[in-house]
């Protein structure tokens, strides 16, 4: 039931975004920012008591892309990753969410959103963090599949290290001075995920060295393998 509801939500939001794209193609240059055009209102996902309204199709498109990324992320979380089909669906949902955020970053940049006028959830560093989180979760799916399929430790270690790097990138972005007072718990959670997958990466590297009778490297990994 949850999977069906999540998929329906993604389809609905995506359909609305396509309508907005068509409207921007036909009317965007005429009505963009016009006081005669109805305003679109967005409530900040970070500071939930704040909202911002703008009479711009590009602004509404940006907000819808944010919601689309959120819907895709949720769709990824409700998949049964114990099943191959669910694992693939979850990975694709997280990757598509990252793609929606890529499109959002491009739209926000092209529309010249003022940093002081945009809500905090659309801050460039916040978008960087959300994208890193989506890619980290997709990489986590790859890691879980690699473990289930008993892939070589050398390969599994690289997958885990990439997941750790994505989560670390997200944590660093959320510690920007504008975001840290509001999202410190999120930053700490992502840092914990980075540490977890960094540890798994080292575990698989150690197993690889053990199999090759490289006991020195197993116990004392090379500095170049340390995560950033």
Backbone bond lengths (Angstrom), bond angles and torsions (degrees), N, CA, C in turn:
res aa  C-N    CA-C-N  psi(-1)  N-CA   C-N-CA  omega(-1)  CA-C   N-CA-C  phi
1 X - - - 1.460 - - 1.531 110.56 -
2 X 1.354 116.20 -43.98 1.460 120.01 -179.14 1.528 110.64 -64.88
3 X 1.358 116.44 -39.57 1.462 120.15 179.64 1.517 110.83 -63.18
4 X 1.339 116.17 -42.74 1.466 120.79 -179.88 1.514 110.80 -64.94
5 X 1.327 117.02 -43.24 1.461 121.10 179.75 1.520 110.76 -64.39
6 X 1.334 117.07 -41.31 1.460 120.83 179.30 1.516 110.89 -64.58
7 X 1.328 117.06 -42.64 1.466 120.99 179.71 1.527 110.81 -64.43
8 X 1.335 116.82 -39.91 1.466 120.75 178.31 1.523 111.18 -63.36
9 X 1.321 116.15 -39.58 1.461 120.24 179.17 1.520 110.80 -65.01
10 X 1.331 117.05 -43.64 1.459 120.55 178.16 1.520 110.38 -59.80
11 X 1.320 117.13 -45.20 1.477 121.17 -179.95 1.524 111.33 -62.15
12 X 1.338 116.76 -41.22 1.459 120.90 -178.61 1.526 111.27 -65.66
13 X 1.322 116.76 -47.29 1.469 120.54 -178.96 1.530 110.24 -66.64
14 X 1.337 116.82 -40.55 1.468 120.17 179.03 1.529 110.83 -63.16
15 X 1.316 116.21 -38.82 1.472 119.92 179.09 1.523 110.58 -64.21
16 X 1.329 117.23 -42.74 1.462 120.70 178.42 1.525 110.43 -63.44
17 X 1.325 116.76 -38.16 1.465 119.67 178.62 1.521 111.08 -64.31
18 X 1.336 117.07 -39.03 1.470 119.79 177.38 1.528 110.74 -63.39
19 X 1.315 116.64 -37.62 1.470 119.95 177.76 1.526 110.50 -64.04
20 X 1.327 115.98 -43.25 1.460 120.00 178.59 1.523 111.53 -62.56
21 X 1.321 116.53 -40.36 1.466 120.26 178.25 1.527 110.90 -61.26
22 X 1.324 115.96 -41.66 1.463 119.94 178.22 1.527 110.97 -64.64
23 X 1.324 116.56 -40.36 1.470 120.64 179.14 1.524 110.83 -66.60
24 X 1.338 116.87 -39.36 1.462 119.49 179.01 1.520 111.09 -65.96
25 X 1.339 116.27 -36.46 1.463 120.06 178.86 1.526 111.12 -64.04
26 X 1.347 116.44 -38.52 1.466 120.17 -175.72 1.526 113.43 -88.19
27 X 1.354 115.86 -39.40 1.461 118.34 -170.62 1.525 114.51 -121.70
28 X 1.326 117.46 -4.57 1.457 119.91 -171.76 1.512 114.43 -55.59
29 X 1.323 117.70 -46.76 1.458 121.14 -176.61 1.524 111.97 -65.39
30 X 1.349 116.69 -24.26 1.466 120.53 -176.31 1.515 111.58 -86.91
31 X 1.343 116.31 -42.78 1.464 119.62 -170.46 1.527 113.44 -104.48
32 X 1.325 118.80 -8.71 1.459 120.84 -175.46 1.523 110.64 -58.36
33 X 1.328 115.57 115.35 1.461 121.08 177.90 1.517 114.15 77.93
34 X 1.315 118.39 4.69 1.465 121.00 -179.51 1.522 110.98 -73.48
35 X 1.311 116.24 137.54 1.467 120.62 178.86 1.522 111.52 -69.13
36 X 1.329 117.25 -15.87 1.465 120.90 178.42 1.522 112.09 -82.58
37 X 1.347 116.74 -8.77 1.465 121.16 -177.72 1.530 109.54 -94.34
38 X 1.339 118.39 137.36 1.469 119.89 179.94 1.525 111.54 -57.36
39 X 1.326 116.51 145.04 1.465 121.36 179.61 1.518 110.77 -83.91
40 X 1.319 114.97 145.85 1.457 122.38 174.51 1.527 107.90 -104.75
41 X 1.321 116.30 134.17 1.462 121.33 -175.18 1.523 110.55 -109.94
42 X 1.323 115.88 135.99 1.465 122.63 178.91 1.524 108.60 -128.27
43 X 1.323 116.67 130.17 1.460 121.72 175.33 1.529 109.30 -95.17
44 X 1.301 115.59 130.33 1.458 122.12 -177.08 1.528 110.26 -60.92
45 X 1.329 116.62 127.62 1.463 121.42 179.44 1.528 111.73 -75.55
46 X 1.336 117.15 -17.80 1.462 121.51 179.69 1.524 110.36 -93.70
47 X 1.321 116.19 -56.50 1.464 121.55 175.49 1.524 107.00 -101.20
48 X 1.315 115.65 87.21 1.463 121.62 -167.34 1.525 113.61 -63.80
49 X 1.315 117.86 -17.12 1.460 119.63 179.54 1.511 113.22 -83.25
50 X 1.328 117.92 -7.13 1.458 121.48 -177.55 1.530 111.05 -104.48
51 X 1.320 114.68 149.91 1.462 120.28 177.52 1.515 109.28 -146.41
52 X 1.322 114.74 161.93 1.459 120.91 -178.27 1.521 108.51 -142.70
53 X 1.315 116.11 138.23 1.467 121.68 179.18 1.519 109.85 -121.64
54 X 1.327 115.61 138.16 1.454 120.95 177.50 1.524 110.41 -143.51
55 X 1.329 117.98 140.82 1.468 121.00 177.51 1.522 110.65 -87.37
56 X 1.327 116.59 63.31 1.464 120.41 -175.19 1.523 110.30 -142.75
57 X 1.320 116.07 128.30 1.466 120.55 177.52 1.525 111.31 -63.70
58 X 1.343 116.90 -34.19 1.455 120.02 179.81 1.530 110.44 -64.79
59 X 1.325 116.75 -35.13 1.463 119.92 178.99 1.522 110.60 -67.76
60 X 1.331 116.28 -44.28 1.464 119.32 177.31 1.523 111.07 -63.44
61 X 1.320 117.13 -37.76 1.463 120.28 177.39 1.521 111.34 -62.42
62 X 1.338 115.95 -40.73 1.462 120.12 178.82 1.527 110.84 -62.33
63 X 1.316 115.97 -44.24 1.463 120.07 -179.99 1.524 111.61 -65.10
64 X 1.328 116.23 -37.91 1.465 120.13 179.25 1.521 110.87 -68.58
65 X 1.326 117.37 -38.39 1.465 120.11 176.57 1.527 110.78 -62.64
66 X 1.314 117.06 -37.17 1.463 121.01 176.58 1.530 109.40 -61.44
67 X 1.335 115.75 -46.89 1.467 119.99 178.97 1.520 111.62 -64.56
68 X 1.332 116.74 -35.42 1.460 120.32 179.30 1.531 109.86 -65.37
69 X 1.325 116.62 -42.94 1.465 120.00 177.26 1.527 110.64 -61.42
70 X 1.330 116.59 -40.95 1.460 120.42 179.03 1.529 111.18 -64.96
71 X 1.338 116.43 -41.50 1.465 120.55 179.70 1.523 111.08 -65.54
72 X 1.325 116.50 -40.86 1.464 120.59 178.26 1.528 110.86 -65.82
73 X 1.329 115.92 -39.60 1.465 119.67 177.93 1.522 110.74 -61.63
74 X 1.333 116.05 -44.78 1.465 119.72 178.50 1.524 110.75 -63.09
75 X 1.333 116.31 -40.55 1.464 120.22 178.40 1.529 110.60 -59.62
76 X 1.327 116.47 -34.13 1.461 119.92 177.90 1.513 112.46 -69.43
77 X 1.326 116.73 -35.39 1.468 120.08 -176.22 1.519 113.19 -73.63
78 X 1.334 118.49 -23.58 1.462 120.18 -175.11 1.530 112.39 -92.85
79 X 1.329 117.30 0.44 1.468 119.84 178.78 1.530 110.72 -74.20
80 X 1.318 115.51 149.26 1.465 120.97 175.27 1.530 108.39 -84.49
81 X 1.318 116.54 98.09 1.457 119.95 -174.82 1.522 112.40 -79.47
82 X 1.320 117.02 0.82 1.459 119.74 172.42 1.521 111.02 -76.69
83 X 1.330 116.24 -18.69 1.461 122.55 179.20 1.528 109.63 -102.87
84 X 1.343 118.68 140.88 1.474 120.95 -179.89 1.523 113.20 -55.30
85 X 1.333 115.78 -40.84 1.463 119.53 -179.58 1.522 110.81 -64.34
86 X 1.328 116.20 -42.89 1.457 120.17 178.79 1.512 112.40 -65.83
87 X 1.330 116.08 -37.50 1.460 120.25 178.31 1.527 110.78 -62.82
88 X 1.328 116.99 -44.89 1.468 120.87 178.97 1.523 110.74 -63.34
89 X 1.338 115.77 -43.30 1.465 119.85 -178.58 1.524 111.12 -63.89
90 X 1.336 116.40 -40.41 1.464 120.11 179.78 1.523 110.58 -64.42
91 X 1.321 116.35 -46.16 1.459 120.80 -179.50 1.524 111.01 -60.97
92 X 1.321 117.04 -44.81 1.458 121.22 179.63 1.525 111.56 -63.76
93 X 1.337 116.42 -39.34 1.463 119.99 -179.78 1.525 110.95 -63.16
94 X 1.328 116.95 -43.58 1.464 119.95 179.21 1.530 111.11 -66.68
95 X 1.325 116.95 -39.35 1.461 119.95 178.54 1.525 110.89 -66.21
96 X 1.322 117.11 -40.84 1.461 120.41 177.78 1.527 111.19 -66.21
97 X 1.327 116.78 -34.72 1.464 120.09 175.95 1.528 110.21 -62.48
98 X 1.337 116.32 -42.40 1.461 120.10 176.43 1.523 110.41 -62.43
99 X 1.337 117.42 -37.71 1.456 121.10 177.16 1.519 112.35 -64.39
100 X 1.332 116.73 -39.76 1.464 120.64 177.08 1.530 110.34 -62.58
101 X 1.329 116.29 -38.74 1.465 120.18 178.51 1.525 111.24 -69.69
102 X 1.326 117.58 -34.31 1.467 120.65 173.70 1.533 110.22 -59.80
103 X 1.324 115.58 -45.66 1.469 119.94 178.98 1.531 110.46 -64.40
104 X 1.323 116.43 -36.18 1.463 120.72 178.61 1.523 110.94 -65.09
105 X 1.322 116.96 -44.06 1.464 120.59 178.77 1.530 110.32 -59.83
106 X 1.326 116.66 -44.22 1.463 120.68 179.71 1.530 111.03 -63.83
107 X 1.333 116.73 -39.84 1.463 120.93 -178.95 1.522 110.66 -68.47
108 X 1.306 116.71 -45.08 1.463 120.34 179.89 1.528 110.26 -61.49
109 X 1.335 116.52 -40.43 1.452 119.65 178.94 1.521 112.65 -66.33
110 X 1.333 116.87 -43.43 1.462 120.44 -177.72 1.515 111.90 -70.96
111 X 1.320 117.20 -27.51 1.462 120.56 -178.22 1.519 111.89 -85.45
112 X 1.345 116.87 -2.52 1.470 122.00 178.52 1.516 111.59 55.50
113 X 1.327 115.80 52.38 1.459 120.08 177.33 1.530 108.71 -66.85
114 X 1.329 117.56 128.61 1.463 120.86 177.85 1.523 108.76 -73.19
115 X 1.339 116.48 133.67 1.464 120.50 -178.37 1.516 111.33 -61.11
116 X 1.357 116.71 -33.49 1.445 118.14 -178.23 1.524 111.90 -80.47
117 X 1.322 116.82 -13.80 1.456 118.90 -177.82 1.514 113.90 -100.19
118 X 1.324 117.81 -21.08 1.453 121.22 -178.15 1.523 110.24 -80.21
119 X 1.322 116.01 153.67 1.458 120.24 176.05 1.523 109.24 -72.02
120 X 1.335 115.82 160.50 1.456 120.71 -172.55 1.526 112.05 -64.52
121 X 1.335 117.98 -31.70 1.464 120.48 -178.83 1.520 112.58 -68.57
122 X 1.344 117.52 -16.48 1.462 121.62 177.28 1.525 111.99 -101.84
123 X 1.320 116.54 11.11 1.466 120.98 175.37 1.534 108.28 -61.73
124 X 1.332 118.63 140.65 1.478 120.41 -178.94 1.523 113.76 -52.10
125 X 1.322 118.00 -40.51 1.457 120.39 179.67 1.526 111.70 -70.13
126 X 1.324 117.10 -32.40 1.461 120.04 176.93 1.526 110.03 -66.65
127 X 1.330 116.18 -43.60 1.464 119.67 178.66 1.523 110.71 -64.33
128 X 1.330 116.84 -36.99 1.462 120.94 176.08 1.530 110.70 -61.39
129 X 1.327 115.33 -40.82 1.466 120.12 -179.86 1.517 111.65 -67.96
130 X 1.331 117.17 -43.93 1.476 119.52 -179.00 1.527 109.96 -63.62
131 X 1.335 116.66 -40.11 1.469 119.61 179.35 1.530 110.40 -64.31
132 X 1.329 116.67 -43.48 1.461 120.19 178.74 1.525 111.18 -62.45
133 X 1.319 116.17 -37.33 1.465 120.61 178.18 1.526 110.70 -63.79
134 X 1.325 116.92 -43.58 1.465 120.06 179.56 1.534 110.85 -63.34
135 X 1.321 116.58 -44.41 1.468 119.87 179.81 1.527 110.88 -67.13
136 X 1.318 116.20 -35.59 1.467 119.41 176.95 1.519 111.82 -64.09
137 X 1.323 116.57 -40.03 1.460 119.82 178.99 1.529 111.34 -69.30
138 X 1.334 116.35 -36.97 1.466 119.41 175.45 1.524 110.17 -63.17
139 X 1.334 115.98 -42.46 1.466 120.14 179.11 1.526 110.59 -65.91
140 X 1.331 116.71 -33.20 1.464 120.35 176.41 1.522 110.59 -61.96
141 X 1.334 116.40 -38.20 1.468 120.20 176.30 1.528 110.35 -62.24
142 X 1.335 116.75 -44.19 1.462 120.27 177.73 1.527 110.35 -59.51
143 X 1.333 115.65 -40.87 1.464 119.56 -179.17 1.528 110.79 -64.59
144 X 1.322 116.70 -45.68 1.464 120.15 179.67 1.524 111.35 -60.53
145 X 1.334 116.11 -38.58 1.466 119.93 177.86 1.525 110.76 -68.39
146 X 1.326 116.68 -40.04 1.464 120.35 179.42 1.523 110.72 -61.76
147 X 1.318 116.50 -41.00 1.471 120.73 178.30 1.523 110.34 -66.26
148 X 1.338 115.88 -44.98 1.468 119.87 -179.19 1.519 111.80 -63.33
149 X 1.331 116.31 -35.87 1.471 120.74 -179.18 1.528 112.61 -85.67
150 X 1.345 116.35 -0.47 1.469 121.65 179.92 1.524 111.84 55.62
151 X 1.326 114.83 48.12 1.463 119.83 177.62 1.522 109.84 -70.75
152 X 1.329 116.48 166.30 1.460 121.42 -178.93 1.528 110.11 -58.39
153 X 1.338 115.23 143.72 1.457 119.49 -179.65 1.520 112.04 -60.82
154 X 1.332 117.50 -32.84 1.466 120.33 179.89 1.526 111.13 -62.45
155 X 1.338 115.88 -39.02 1.464 120.81 179.48 1.524 110.25 -74.13
156 X 1.330 116.31 -45.57 1.460 121.12 -178.33 1.524 110.98 -62.04
157 X 1.327 116.59 -36.86 1.465 120.53 178.83 1.525 110.94 -62.67
158 X 1.327 117.45 -41.53 1.462 121.11 -179.99 1.530 110.95 -65.80
159 X 1.331 116.79 -38.78 1.462 120.66 178.79 1.524 110.12 -64.88
160 X 1.329 116.48 -44.79 1.464 120.67 179.08 1.530 110.81 -63.30
161 X 1.333 116.33 -40.89 1.463 119.95 179.94 1.524 111.41 -64.01
162 X 1.336 117.04 -36.69 1.460 119.88 178.72 1.526 110.87 -68.42
163 X 1.325 116.94 -38.41 1.459 120.10 175.77 1.523 109.90 -61.60
164 X 1.335 116.34 -44.75 1.462 120.80 178.80 1.528 111.13 -59.68
165 X 1.329 116.75 -42.58 1.464 120.96 -179.29 1.526 111.12 -63.11
166 X 1.330 117.26 -40.15 1.470 120.57 179.41 1.526 110.82 -65.44
167 X 1.326 116.65 -46.00 1.460 119.73 179.56 1.533 110.93 -64.32
168 X 1.335 116.90 -37.83 1.463 120.37 178.69 1.522 110.88 -65.19
169 X 1.324 116.61 -39.51 1.454 121.05 178.10 1.527 110.58 -62.38
170 X 1.329 115.95 -42.81 1.461 119.68 178.27 1.517 112.13 -63.64
171 X 1.327 116.95 -42.09 1.460 121.11 179.18 1.523 111.03 -62.13
172 X 1.320 116.69 -43.82 1.463 120.71 -179.85 1.524 111.35 -63.07
173 X 1.328 116.79 -40.30 1.466 120.58 -179.94 1.524 111.26 -64.60
174 X 1.329 117.05 -38.32 1.464 120.48 -178.74 1.522 112.76 -73.12
175 X 1.331 116.94 -11.85 1.458 119.89 178.04 1.536 111.75 -92.34
176 X 1.324 116.31 12.47 1.460 120.34 171.60 1.532 108.55 -59.52
177 X 1.309 117.01 146.79 1.469 121.21 -173.65 1.530 113.15 -57.50
178 X 1.321 117.20 -29.75 1.466 119.46 -179.72 1.522 112.22 -78.29
179 X 1.332 117.31 -24.12 1.460 121.64 -174.56 1.522 113.65 -102.38
180 X 1.323 116.50 -30.68 1.467 120.11 -171.39 1.525 114.22 -54.74
181 X 1.337 120.35 -42.43 1.465 119.18 -179.22 1.530 113.56 -61.36
182 X 1.321 116.72 -23.21 1.465 120.84 -175.27 1.527 113.25 -104.93
183 X 1.334 117.44 -22.66 1.461 120.87 -171.34 1.526 113.30 -128.56
184 X 1.321 117.19 26.46 1.456 120.68 -178.75 1.530 111.24 -61.87
185 X 1.349 117.69 -38.03 1.466 120.08 179.63 1.527 111.01 -65.10
186 X 1.331 116.86 -38.01 1.461 120.23 176.85 1.523 110.02 -65.14
187 X 1.337 115.96 -42.99 1.459 119.92 179.70 1.525 110.62 -61.31
188 X 1.331 116.58 -41.93 1.464 120.49 179.08 1.524 111.59 -65.48
189 X 1.340 116.70 -38.78 1.466 120.70 179.45 1.529 110.75 -64.45
190 X 1.331 116.57 -42.64 1.464 119.66 178.98 1.526 111.35 -68.57
191 X 1.320 116.33 -34.84 1.457 119.25 176.37 1.529 110.45 -64.68
192 X 1.339 115.89 -37.48 1.457 119.28 176.37 1.518 112.16 -64.09
193 X 1.336 116.64 -40.54 1.462 120.75 176.48 1.529 111.21 -63.57
194 X 1.334 115.63 -39.85 1.463 119.76 178.25 1.523 110.69 -62.41
195 X 1.334 116.66 -42.25 1.465 120.64 179.53 1.525 110.82 -65.75
196 X 1.338 116.13 -39.73 1.463 120.51 -179.90 1.527 111.27 -61.71
197 X 1.335 116.41 -50.21 1.467 118.65 -177.54 1.520 111.72 -74.45
198 X 1.327 116.97 -26.11 1.447 118.86 172.44 1.522 110.69 -64.48
199 X 1.338 116.05 -39.43 1.464 120.16 178.08 1.525 110.97 -66.53
200 X 1.337 117.18 -40.19 1.468 119.62 178.01 1.528 110.50 -64.77
201 X 1.331 116.39 -37.64 1.468 119.45 178.00 1.529 110.32 -60.76
202 X 1.333 116.31 -44.86 1.465 120.11 178.46 1.531 111.11 -64.87
203 X 1.317 116.24 -37.51 1.473 120.67 178.96 1.525 110.70 -60.86
204 X 1.326 117.00 -45.16 1.469 119.96 -179.15 1.527 111.30 -71.74
205 X 1.327 117.70 -33.90 1.460 119.72 175.77 1.524 110.33 -64.71
206 X 1.340 114.90 -40.26 1.465 118.79 179.30 1.526 110.59 -63.70
207 X 1.345 116.39 -39.74 1.466 119.98 178.61 1.524 110.91 -64.68
208 X 1.334 116.15 -36.71 1.471 120.22 177.94 1.528 110.33 -64.46
209 X 1.318 116.46 -44.19 1.469 120.33 179.19 1.537 110.97 -65.80
210 X 1.333 115.79 -37.05 1.465 119.13 179.09 1.526 110.59 -62.79
211 X 1.325 115.83 -41.81 1.464 119.82 179.90 1.522 111.57 -63.69
212 X 1.335 116.32 -27.63 1.464 120.24 179.67 1.513 112.76 -95.71
213 X 1.336 116.27 11.45 1.471 122.20 -178.84 1.528 111.98 58.11
214 X 1.325 115.62 31.71 1.470 121.54 178.26 1.528 108.27 -99.82
215 X 1.314 116.26 70.88 1.456 120.46 -170.26 1.529 112.22 -69.81
216 X 1.315 117.43 -30.32 1.460 119.10 177.16 1.515 111.55 -64.41
217 X 1.340 115.80 -47.11 1.467 120.74 178.41 1.526 111.34 -66.75
218 X 1.332 116.22 -29.47 1.460 120.22 179.19 1.527 110.96 -64.50
219 X 1.322 115.78 -42.71 1.461 120.34 -176.47 1.524 112.03 -85.89
220 X 1.346 116.55 -36.07 1.457 121.30 -178.50 1.526 109.01 -120.93
221 X 1.335 117.67 87.30 1.471 119.78 -178.18 1.515 111.31 -64.36
222 X 1.313 114.95 154.72 1.465 120.96 179.87 1.531 109.67 -66.33
223 X 1.336 118.35 141.69 1.460 121.58 179.46 1.525 113.07 -56.92
224 X 1.327 116.76 -30.67 1.470 120.16 -177.84 1.514 111.84 -66.56
225 X 1.337 117.39 -16.69 1.452 119.69 -179.91 1.510 112.78 -87.32
226 X 1.336 117.14 -7.70 1.456 119.34 -178.71 1.511 110.08 -66.48
227 X 1.325 115.76 143.47 1.464 120.51 179.92 1.514 109.82 -77.10
228 X 1.331 117.37 153.29 1.458 119.68 178.13 1.519 111.17 -66.22
